[in-house]
């Protein structure tokens, strides 16, 4: 199975920056899992808009407003 580009480029960036090579296969799998996590976050972010904020957001702003303002 071919590794995602993120694994290869991130491992190389870490090695160049800190001089630390990928320690083991578990670290490589964890870094590969990051690709899936990023994709999931992008899906959620793409479907949201500012108007999607919970209705309680405005109430929370009012509740934390300084007295007399």
VORO-557115 format. One record per residue (C-alpha): x, y, z; residue in three letters; residue number from 1. Coordinates in steps of 0.001 Angstrom, whole numbers. Last residue first. Layout:
<X=X, Y=Y, Z=Z, residuo=ALA, num=NUM> .
...
END
This chain:
<X=-22700, Y=48540, Z=28531, residuo=UNK, num=69> .
<X=-23473, Y=49060, Z=32213, residuo=UNK, num=68> .
<X=-22365, Y=45577, Z=33291, residuo=UNK, num=67> .
<X=-19785, Y=43950, Z=31028, residuo=UNK, num=66> .
<X=-21243, Y=41510, Z=28517, residuo=UNK, num=65> .
<X=-20753, Y=37863, Z=29402, residuo=UNK, num=64> .
<X=-24453, Y=37021, Z=29480, residuo=UNK, num=63> .
<X=-25146, Y=38963, Z=26284, residuo=UNK, num=62> .
<X=-22441, Y=37061, Z=24426, residuo=UNK, num=61> .
<X=-23769, Y=33752, Z=25760, residuo=UNK, num=60> .
<X=-27249, Y=34688, Z=24574, residuo=UNK, num=59> .
<X=-25865, Y=35437, Z=21112, residuo=UNK, num=58> .
<X=-24195, Y=32015, Z=21015, residuo=UNK, num=57> .
<X=-27265, Y=30197, Z=22303, residuo=UNK, num=56> .
<X=-28674, Y=30001, Z=18796, residuo=UNK, num=55> .
<X=-25800, Y=27690, Z=17894, residuo=UNK, num=54> .
<X=-23584, Y=28993, Z=15101, residuo=UNK, num=53> .
<X=-24738, Y=27815, Z=11684, residuo=UNK, num=52> .
<X=-25004, Y=31405, Z=10443, residuo=UNK, num=51> .
<X=-21231, Y=31541, Z=10235, residuo=UNK, num=50> .
<X=-21334, Y=28778, Z=7658, residuo=UNK, num=49> .
<X=-20676, Y=25082, Z=7890, residuo=UNK, num=48> .
<X=-20590, Y=22411, Z=5199, residuo=UNK, num=47> .
<X=-17009, Y=22986, Z=4097, residuo=UNK, num=46> .
<X=-15816, Y=22851, Z=7708, residuo=UNK, num=45> .
<X=-17347, Y=19421, Z=8250, residuo=UNK, num=44> .
<X=-15808, Y=17975, Z=5101, residuo=UNK, num=43> .
<X=-12450, Y=19618, Z=5826, residuo=UNK, num=42> .
<X=-12446, Y=18142, Z=9327, residuo=UNK, num=41> .
<X=-13039, Y=14658, Z=7894, residuo=UNK, num=40> .
<X=-10224, Y=15051, Z=5341, residuo=UNK, num=39> .
<X=-7809, Y=16251, Z=8048, residuo=UNK, num=38> .
<X=-8666, Y=13221, Z=10195, residuo=UNK, num=37> .
<X=-8089, Y=10861, Z=7265, residuo=UNK, num=36> .
<X=-4647, Y=12352, Z=6566, residuo=UNK, num=35> .
<X=-3806, Y=12229, Z=10269, residuo=UNK, num=34> .
<X=-4244, Y=8469, Z=10167, residuo=UNK, num=33> .
<X=-1072, Y=8290, Z=8024, residuo=UNK, num=32> .
<X=848, Y=10048, Z=10812, residuo=UNK, num=31> .
<X=-426, Y=7492, Z=13279, residuo=UNK, num=30> .
<X=539, Y=4665, Z=10921, residuo=UNK, num=29> .
<X=4109, Y=6023, Z=10611, residuo=UNK, num=28> .
<X=4394, Y=6402, Z=14368, residuo=UNK, num=27> .
<X=3231, Y=2802, Z=14847, residuo=UNK, num=26> .
<X=5784, Y=1646, Z=12241, residuo=UNK, num=25> .
<X=8696, Y=3020, Z=14231, residuo=UNK, num=24> .
<X=10861, Y=6019, Z=15143, residuo=UNK, num=23> .
<X=10360, Y=8185, Z=12044, residuo=UNK, num=22> .
<X=13679, Y=10003, Z=11894, residuo=UNK, num=21> .
<X=14600, Y=12832, Z=14234, residuo=UNK, num=20> .
<X=17009, Y=15518, Z=13023, residuo=UNK, num=19> .
<X=14701, Y=18211, Z=14322, residuo=UNK, num=18> .
<X=13781, Y=20298, Z=11307, residuo=UNK, num=17> .
<X=15100, Y=18081, Z=8529, residuo=UNK, num=16> .
<X=13740, Y=14845, Z=10015, residuo=UNK, num=15> .
<X=10405, Y=16443, Z=10863, residuo=UNK, num=14> .
<X=10114, Y=17854, Z=7323, residuo=UNK, num=13> .
<X=10973, Y=14448, Z=5836, residuo=UNK, num=12> .
<X=8382, Y=12677, Z=7976, residuo=UNK, num=11> .
<X=5835, Y=15337, Z=7067, residuo=UNK, num=10> .
<X=6535, Y=15004, Z=3322, residuo=UNK, num=9> .
<X=6352, Y=11218, Z=3288, residuo=UNK, num=8> .
<X=3354, Y=10928, Z=5558, residuo=UNK, num=7> .
<X=1459, Y=13757, Z=3850, residuo=UNK, num=6> .
<X=1993, Y=12184, Z=450, residuo=UNK, num=5> .
<X=-179, Y=9272, Z=1570, residuo=UNK, num=4> .
<X=1671, Y=5978, Z=1817, residuo=UNK, num=3> .
<X=1316, Y=3411, Z=-939, residuo=UNK, num=2> .
<X=0, Y=0, Z=0, residuo=UNK, num=1> .
END
